Amino acid sequence: MVTDIASTFPHSGYLKIRSTSVGNLGRPRQRRIAGRGPRKAGRGLMTGRDILRDALLAGGIILCISAAWLLVVGNEFSDVAIFGKHYPYIFLYGWLAFLSAVIWETGKLLARALLVGLFVALVIDLTSLRYFRQPYVEIHRYLPVSANDATPEILLGYATSYIAFGVVLLAAAAIGAGFFLSRMSENRARTFIVLAILPCLVFLGSAMFSLFPDAEAERLAGMLDEPEVYAGPLRYSDRSANFTTDAPDDDPPQTILVVLLESASADTRESGGSKLLSEWLIERSGTNGWVNFANAITTSNATDIAIPSLLTGTGAHESMDKLHSLPFISEMAVARGYETHLVTSSTLDWGGFREFFEAARYDETVTGDDFNRPYVNDVAVDDAVAYAAAAERIEQADGKLFVTLYPQALHWPFQTESELPVTGQASDRIGRAAGITQSGMTQLFAALRDSGRLEDTLIVIVGDHGEFDYSSALRMPKMRLDTFDEGILSPIFMVRAPGSMDRLQKDGLRSNSDRLVASTDLAPTLAELLGIRLERGLTYDGHSLLRPMPADRIVYSTSVNEWRGWPTAALAVSQGDKSMVCNAKLKCMVKARGAVDGTQAGSGHPLFAAALDHAVMRYGLRRIYLSD
């Protein structure tokens, strides 16, 4: 049998099939394709109108995907060059949506599988754009959760915390519209050609914009070398030979409680909004001796830099070797005979934290995974169980006690429901998270009071960094890792001196209440209090809070360093009451702490010059000044 196919392309109207066989010799037979009517009589080759129609449909397919990108990233597309940067992904989704419509003719099951895969991939990419301003394929290798760590529970925790319903609708609309537009095409080959040409036009426009570079940015970037910075993730390291114990001048306190309030900034307010959370905590503690450090600086906007800095005293700009050499504050406590506990509502199966904390020598480590509860906020369980576990250790302990508590309610997207009562009448997410934190801290204060430990307890309440209050379902004003503005740089940092602390040390604490202090100051403070001396030439970048701070000290903060990689960079250099804050959008601005406006800082500014003294900071500056 000989069959002739008379059609411009398989998808145009009817296919005329002439078959030579018994019973229908020479008789034409028509078969309808895709539910459309027959081609009009006398219609032959495609007309200019048909070509224009296919071109418009192809443009519509691309526009559908572009619209999803635009709605998620928002004002990031004010620059054509940035639009061009993301266009390969936009084009890929458009082309695959077109391809799924072609496959539909011969394999509906395969086409459906492709459409579902496209939808899932686009949801992931749009979510990545929402938080990180880059598609998932560009940032996945920098994420702190590896394939080995990504358990179904962790994946579900991230999905429920970060994937917005609006983003899901956008992805479905973009893929669905692209598919149906492709199905309307008169000529698939021509549609594909247009799909391929459109990105070329966009890249041409982007190239024209790049012909006018920022001369100052080019000059500054040329001054900076590009050192190899990222050395690897956090790991286990034995630090036991790197410190010794001396007899302290006075007996150390009976109890030390360190509360690491995830994402709590100095300007975080209590649930009612009438006062700062720090003020509320001081009032509710029922004890005096508090010092609230109003001029505190974090070493990083990334948790996996800031927490190691707090627990070891390593600066974010310092080497990974030093991080894995300085002792944990808990190791110091063990050396002085304290019973030690780490309690957190979060999993430690991310960023190398589990291996890193194995060297901390806690007598007991209790994580969110040990409570057998579902994740309710990012990858953390209800903070209620963590506060209760810490309170139980306080009430049941005999002798000297060191407790590190690491709750998560104030981390985005903020815990709003809990077994703990939500203090206050807040209806917003961050207000309800603050209410949960207030109830948990009230429980801790009660445990200290009921156990008779409150009077001789050193209490440290410190945030790793601040946090944004992301209220939009689609857009975010900026990614935390891309900036040190709006409270990110200034964490909550408050210390309650125990009754046994001598007068000179208490005076030292009070003298620093308005001075520049940093995350790196916690470890040297406890080292002095516990009579710990570093060995093998190790020194702290920070200073003990028990002595007056040097007036000229400089604090370095960065989002990338030797144990934390990221495709973008942000940094800050602080001295006195001013900070030079640098990111890709504004480059480097010097401003008073908490101020909105500042002045541009060039290579001649003292804080810029200070940044050039360290390879990690030079690396960050180069990334910033060479960014799009």
C-alpha positions in Angstrom: 0.0 0.0 0.0 1.4 3.4 -0.9 0.2 6.4 1.2 0.7 10.1 0.3 0.4 12.8 3.0 -0.8 16.1 1.6 -0.3 18.6 4.3 1.9 21.6 4.9 2.6 20.3 8.5 0.9 17.6 10.5 -1.2 20.0 12.5 -2.9 21.9 9.8 -6.7 21.2 9.5 -7.1 17.9 7.7 -4.7 15.3 6.4 -5.6 14.0 2.9 -4.6 10.4 2.7 -4.8 8.4 -0.6 -4.6 4.7 -0.2 -4.3 2.1 -2.9 -6.3 -1.0 -1.7 -9.2 -3.2 -2.6 -12.5 -1.5 -2.1 -11.4 2.1 -2.1 -9.1 2.3 -5.1 -8.4 5.9 -5.9 -10.9 7.2 -3.4 -9.7 10.0 -1.2 -10.2 9.6 2.6 -10.1 12.5 5.0 -9.2 12.3 8.7 -9.8 15.1 11.2 -6.9 16.2 13.4 -7.1 18.0 16.8 -10.8 18.8 16.5 -10.6 21.6 14.0 -12.7 22.0 10.9 -11.4 21.4 7.3 -9.1 23.9 5.5 -11.1 26.4 3.5 -11.6 25.6 -0.2 -8.9 27.1 -2.4 -6.5 27.7 0.5 -3.0 26.7 -0.3 0.3 28.0 1.1 0.4 29.9 4.4 -0.4 33.6 4.0 1.4 36.5 5.6 -1.5 36.7 8.0 -0.9 33.1 9.0 2.7 33.8 9.6 1.9 36.8 11.7 -0.6 34.8 13.7 2.0 32.1 14.5 4.5 34.8 15.4 2.1 36.4 17.8 1.2 33.0 19.3 4.9 32.2 19.8 5.4 35.6 21.5 2.4 34.9 23.7 3.9 31.6 24.9 7.1 33.4 25.9 5.1 36.3 27.4 3.2 33.9 29.7 6.4 32.5 31.2 7.9 36.0 31.4 4.9 37.3 33.2 5.4 34.8 36.0 9.0 35.8 36.3 8.0 39.5 36.3 5.4 39.1 39.0 7.7 37.1 41.3 10.8 39.2 41.0 9.0 42.5 40.6 11.2 45.6 40.3 14.3 43.5 39.6 13.3 43.8 35.9 13.7 47.5 35.7 17.0 46.8 33.8 16.8 45.0 30.4 20.2 43.4 31.2 18.7 41.6 34.2 15.8 40.4 32.1 18.2 39.1 29.5 20.1 37.3 32.3 17.1 35.2 33.1 15.8 34.8 29.6 17.4 31.4 28.9 15.2 29.9 31.5 12.1 31.7 30.3 12.8 30.5 26.7 13.4 26.9 27.9 10.0 26.8 29.6 8.3 28.3 26.6 10.0 25.9 24.2 9.1 22.9 26.4 5.5 24.0 26.6 5.4 24.2 22.8 7.0 20.8 22.6 4.4 19.3 24.9 1.7 20.4 22.5 3.5 18.7 19.6 3.9 15.5 21.6 0.2 15.6 22.5 -0.7 14.4 18.9 1.2 11.1 19.3 1.4 10.5 23.1 -1.0 12.2 25.4 0.5 10.4 28.5 4.0 11.5 27.7 2.8 15.1 27.0 0.9 15.1 30.4 4.0 13.9 32.2 6.0 16.7 30.6 3.5 19.3 31.5 3.4 18.1 35.2 7.2 18.1 35.2 7.3 21.6 33.7 4.8 22.8 36.4 6.8 21.4 39.3 10.1 22.8 37.9 8.6 26.2 37.3 7.2 26.3 40.9 10.7 25.5 42.2 12.3 28.1 40.0 9.8 30.8 40.8 10.2 30.0 44.5 14.0 30.3 44.1 13.5 33.6 42.3 11.3 34.8 45.1 13.9 34.2 47.8 17.2 34.2 46.0 16.7 36.3 42.9 18.1 33.4 40.8 16.7 30.2 39.3 17.2 27.0 41.3 19.8 25.6 38.9 22.1 28.5 39.7 21.9 28.4 43.5 21.2 24.7 44.3 24.9 24.0 44.9 25.1 26.7 47.5 22.1 25.6 49.5 22.9 24.3 53.0 20.8 21.1 52.6 22.5 18.5 50.4 20.9 15.6 48.6 22.0 13.3 51.5 20.3 15.6 54.1 17.1 16.1 52.2 14.7 13.7 53.9 11.0 13.7 53.0 10.3 15.5 56.3 12.8 18.2 55.5 11.6 18.6 51.9 8.0 18.9 53.2 9.1 21.4 55.8 10.7 23.6 53.2 7.8 23.2 50.8 5.1 24.2 53.3 7.2 27.2 54.5 8.4 28.6 51.3 6.1 27.7 48.4 3.4 30.3 48.2 0.0 29.5 46.9 0.2 32.5 44.5 3.4 31.1 43.0 1.7 27.8 42.4 -1.2 29.5 40.6 1.3 31.6 38.5 3.2 28.4 37.4 0.0 26.6 36.5 -1.3 29.6 34.5 2.0 30.1 32.7 2.4 26.5 31.6 -1.3 26.0 30.8 -1.5 29.2 28.7 1.7 28.4 26.9 0.4 24.9 26.0 -2.9 26.1 24.7 -1.4 28.9 22.7 0.9 26.3 21.1 -2.1 24.1 20.2 -3.7 27.0 18.3 -0.7 27.3 16.0 -1.2 26.7 12.2 2.4 25.8 11.7 4.5 24.4 14.5 7.8 24.7 12.7 7.3 28.4 12.2 6.3 28.8 15.8 9.4 27.1 16.9 11.5 29.4 14.7 9.9 32.5 16.3 10.5 31.0 19.8 14.1 30.6 18.9 14.5 34.1 17.5 12.9 36.0 20.3 15.7 35.3 22.9 18.3 36.5 20.3 16.5 39.9 20.2 16.4 40.2 23.9 20.1 39.3 24.2 20.9 41.9 21.5 19.1 44.6 23.6 21.0 43.4 26.7 24.3 43.7 24.9 23.5 47.2 23.8 22.9 48.2 27.4 26.2 46.6 28.5 28.1 48.9 26.1 27.9 51.6 28.8 29.5 50.1 31.9 29.8 51.8 35.2 33.3 53.3 35.1 33.6 53.6 38.9 32.5 50.0 39.4 35.0 48.9 36.8 37.8 50.9 38.4 37.1 49.5 41.9 36.7 45.9 40.7 40.1 46.3 39.0 41.7 47.2 42.3 40.5 43.9 43.9 42.0 40.5 43.5 39.8 37.5 43.5 41.2 35.1 46.1 40.0 31.6 46.4 37.6 31.9 49.4 35.3 29.0 49.8 37.1 26.1 51.4 34.3 23.8 52.2 31.4 23.1 54.6 31.4 23.0 58.4 32.9 19.8 59.7 34.0 18.0 62.9 37.3 19.1 64.5 38.9 18.2 67.8 39.8 21.4 69.6 40.6 20.0 73.0 44.4 20.7 72.9 43.8 24.4 71.9 42.9 25.7 75.4 43.7 25.3 79.0 42.0 26.3 82.3 43.2 28.7 84.8 41.7 29.5 88.2 39.3 32.4 87.6 39.5 35.4 89.8 36.1 34.6 91.3 33.9 31.6 91.4 31.9 31.3 88.1 28.1 31.4 88.3 26.2 28.3 89.2 24.1 28.4 86.0 24.8 29.8 82.5 21.9 30.0 80.1 22.6 31.1 76.5 19.5 31.6 74.4 20.2 31.9 70.6 17.0 33.6 69.4 17.0 32.8 65.7 16.4 35.9 63.5 15.7 38.2 66.4 16.9 41.8 65.7 17.4 44.6 68.2 14.2 46.3 66.9 12.0 43.2 67.1 8.9 44.2 69.1 6.8 42.3 71.6 3.6 40.8 70.4 1.5 43.8 71.4 3.8 46.2 69.5 4.0 48.7 72.4 7.7 48.1 73.3 10.8 46.3 72.2 11.0 42.5 72.8 14.2 43.2 74.8 12.4 45.6 77.1 9.6 43.1 77.6 12.0 40.3 78.5 13.8 42.4 81.1 10.6 43.4 82.8 9.2 39.8 82.7 12.4 38.2 84.0 11.7 39.6 87.5 15.3 40.3 88.2 17.8 43.1 87.7 21.4 43.2 86.5 20.5 43.3 82.8 22.6 45.1 80.2 21.0 45.6 76.7 23.6 46.3 74.1 21.9 48.7 71.7 24.9 48.9 69.3 25.4 45.2 68.7 26.5 43.9 65.3 26.1 40.4 63.7 29.0 38.8 61.8 26.6 37.6 59.1 23.1 37.6 57.7 23.6 33.8 57.1 22.8 31.5 60.1 25.6 29.0 59.2 28.1 31.8 59.6 26.6 33.7 62.5 25.9 30.7 64.8 29.5 29.3 64.5 30.7 32.9 65.2 28.7 33.1 68.4 29.7 29.7 69.7 33.4 29.8 68.9 34.2 33.6 68.6 35.5 33.2 65.0 35.0 36.3 62.8 33.1 35.8 59.6 36.1 37.3 57.8 38.5 34.8 59.4 39.8 31.5 58.1 38.0 28.1 58.3 41.1 26.7 60.0 40.6 29.1 62.8 36.9 28.3 63.1 37.8 24.6 63.5 40.5 25.5 66.1 38.8 27.8 68.5 37.0 26.0 71.3 33.2 26.0 71.6 31.8 27.9 74.6 30.3 24.5 75.7 33.8 23.0 75.7 34.9 25.7 78.1 31.9 24.9 80.4 32.7 21.1 80.3 36.3 21.9 81.3 35.0 23.9 84.4 32.8 21.0 85.5 29.4 22.1 84.2 26.6 19.8 83.1 26.0 20.9 79.5 22.9 20.7 77.3 22.0 21.9 73.8 18.3 22.1 73.1 16.8 23.2 69.8 13.5 22.9 67.9 15.4 22.7 64.6 16.9 19.8 62.8 20.7 19.9 62.6 20.7 18.0 59.3 21.7 21.0 57.2 24.8 23.1 56.5 27.1 20.5 58.1 25.7 21.5 61.6 25.3 17.9 62.9 29.0 17.1 62.2 30.1 20.6 63.4 28.2 20.3 66.8 29.7 16.8 67.5 32.9 18.7 68.6 30.9 20.9 71.1 31.1 18.2 73.8 27.6 18.8 75.1 26.5 16.1 77.6 23.2 16.0 75.8 22.1 17.3 72.5 18.3 17.4 71.8 17.1 18.5 68.4 13.8 18.9 66.7 14.1 15.5 65.2 14.2 13.9 68.7 10.7 15.2 69.6 8.9 13.2 66.9 6.8 16.2 65.9 6.1 17.6 62.4 8.0 20.6 61.2 5.8 23.8 61.6 8.2 26.5 60.7 11.0 26.0 58.1 12.6 22.8 59.4 11.8 23.3 63.1 9.1 21.7 65.3 6.9 23.7 67.7 9.2 25.8 70.0 7.0 24.8 72.9 8.7 21.4 73.2 12.2 23.0 73.1 11.3 25.5 75.9 9.8 22.8 78.0 12.8 20.5 77.6 15.2 23.4 78.6 13.0 24.2 81.6 13.0 20.6 82.6 16.8 20.4 82.5 17.0 23.5 84.7 14.6 22.2 87.3 16.2 18.7 87.5 19.9 19.6 87.4 22.2 19.3 90.4 25.3 21.4 90.5 26.7 23.6 87.9 24.6 23.8 84.7 25.2 25.2 81.2 22.3 25.3 78.8 22.2 26.5 75.2 18.7 26.9 73.8 18.1 27.6 70.1 14.4 28.3 69.4 13.2 29.1 65.9 9.8 30.9 66.1 11.1 34.2 64.9 12.7 32.7 61.7 10.7 33.4 58.5 8.0 32.4 57.8 7.4 32.8 61.6 5.7 30.3 63.8 2.1 31.3 64.4 0.5 28.4 66.3 1.9 26.6 69.3 1.1 24.6 72.4 2.4 27.6 74.2 -0.1 30.5 74.7 0.5 33.2 72.1 1.1 36.2 74.4 -0.7 39.4 73.3 -3.4 40.1 70.7 -1.2 40.1 67.6 -2.7 38.9 64.3 0.3 39.3 62.1 2.8 36.4 61.7 5.8 38.1 63.3 3.7 39.4 66.2 2.4 35.9 66.9 5.9 34.5 66.7 7.0 37.1 69.2 4.1 36.0 71.4 5.3 32.4 71.4 8.8 33.5 72.2 7.5 35.6 75.1 5.6 32.6 76.5 8.6 30.3 76.2 11.0 32.8 77.9 8.5 33.3 80.7 8.6 29.5 81.2 12.4 29.6 81.4 12.4 32.5 83.9 9.9 30.5 86.1 12.1 27.4 85.9 15.1 29.4 87.1 13.1 31.0 89.9 11.4 27.8 91.1 14.7 25.9 91.1 16.4 28.6 93.1 18.9 29.3 90.4 17.8 32.7 89.1 20.0 34.8 91.4 23.2 33.2 90.4 22.5 32.7 86.7 24.3 34.4 83.8 21.7 34.8 81.1 22.7 35.7 77.5 19.9 36.4 75.0 21.3 37.0 71.5 20.1 36.8 67.9 22.2 35.4 65.1 20.9 38.2 62.8 17.7 40.2 62.1 14.9 39.2 59.7 12.6 40.7 57.2 8.8 40.6 57.7 7.9 39.3 54.2 4.2 40.1 53.9 3.7 39.8 50.1 2.5 36.4 48.8 4.6 36.9 45.7 7.3 39.5 45.9 9.9 40.1 48.5 11.5 43.4 48.9 15.0 41.8 49.0 16.7 38.6 50.0 18.2 38.6 53.5 21.5 37.2 52.2 21.8 40.1 49.8 21.7 42.9 52.3 22.5 44.1 55.8 19.8 46.8 55.9 16.6 47.0 57.8 17.6 45.4 61.1 19.5 42.5 59.6 22.8 43.9 60.9 21.7 44.6 64.4 20.6 41.5 66.4 19.1 41.5 69.9 22.0 41.1 72.4 21.4 41.3 76.2 23.2 39.9 79.2 22.0 39.5 82.8 24.9 39.5 85.2 24.7 36.8 88.0 24.7 37.9 91.6 28.2 36.3 92.2 29.8 38.5 89.5 32.2 41.0 91.0 31.6 44.8 90.8 34.4 45.5 88.3 33.0 42.9 85.8 29.5 44.3 86.2 30.9 47.8 85.6 32.6 46.6 82.5 29.3 45.2 81.2 27.5 48.4 81.8 30.3 50.5 80.2 29.7 48.7 76.9 25.9 49.2 76.8 26.3 51.9 74.1 29.5 50.8 72.5 30.1 48.7 69.4 29.8 45.0 70.4 29.6 41.9 68.1 28.7 38.3 68.0 32.3 37.4 68.3 32.4 38.9 71.9 30.4 36.1 73.5 33.2 33.5 73.5 35.9 35.7 74.9 33.5 36.9 77.6 32.8 33.4 78.8 36.5 32.5 78.4 37.4 35.3 80.9 34.5 34.4 83.2 35.5 30.7 83.3 39.2 31.2 83.4 40.0 29.7 79.9 43.2 30.5 78.1 43.7 29.9 74.4 46.8 27.9 73.3 48.9 27.4 70.2 49.0 31.1 69.2 45.2 31.4 68.9 43.5 34.7 69.7 40.0 36.1 69.6 39.0 38.7 67.1 36.3 39.8 69.5 36.7 41.3 73.0 35.4 40.4 76.5 32.2 42.3 77.4 33.5 42.4 81.0 36.0 45.0 80.0 35.5 48.4 78.2 35.5 47.9 74.4 38.2 49.6 72.4 36.7 52.8 70.9 38.3 52.2 67.5 37.4 48.6 67.0 36.1 47.4 63.6 33.6 44.7 63.1 33.4 42.8 59.8 30.1 41.2 58.5 29.7 39.1 55.4 27.3 36.7 53.6 30.1 34.7 52.0 33.3 33.3 53.5 35.5 30.2 53.7 32.7 27.9 54.9 29.7 29.6 53.3 29.4 30.0 49.5 26.8 32.0 47.7 26.4 33.3 44.1 26.0 36.9 45.3 27.6 38.9 48.1 26.8 41.5 50.8 29.0 42.8 53.5 29.3 45.5 56.2 32.2 47.1 58.0 31.3 48.9 61.2 33.1 51.3 63.5 31.7 53.5 66.2 28.1 54.3 65.3 28.5 54.0 61.5 28.6 51.1 59.1 29.6 50.8 55.5 27.0 48.5 54.0 27.6 47.0 50.5 25.5 45.1 48.1 25.0 44.6 44.4 22.2 47.1 44.1 23.6 50.1 46.0 27.3 49.2 46.0 28.8 50.7 49.2 27.0 53.2 51.4 28.1 54.6 54.7 25.3 55.4 57.1 24.6 55.8 60.8 23.3 52.6 62.3 19.5 52.5 61.7 19.5 55.3 59.2 17.8 54.9 55.9 20.0 57.2 53.8 23.8 57.4 53.6 26.6 58.6 51.4 28.4 56.6 48.7 31.8 55.1 49.9 34.6 54.8 47.4 38.1 53.2 47.7 39.3 56.2 49.6 37.0 55.8 52.6 38.6 54.4 55.7 36.0 51.6 56.1 36.5 50.6 52.5 40.3 50.5 53.1 39.7 48.4 56.2 37.7 45.9 54.1 40.7 45.5 51.7 42.8 44.2 54.6 41.1 40.8 54.5 40.8 38.3 51.5 37.2 37.4 52.4 36.1 41.0 52.3 38.0 41.7 49.1 36.3 38.8 47.5 32.9 40.1 48.6 33.7 43.6 47.2 34.7 42.2 43.9 31.6 40.1 43.6 29.5 43.2 44.4 31.2 45.6 42.0 31.3 43.1 39.1 27.6 42.1 39.6 25.0 43.0 37.0 
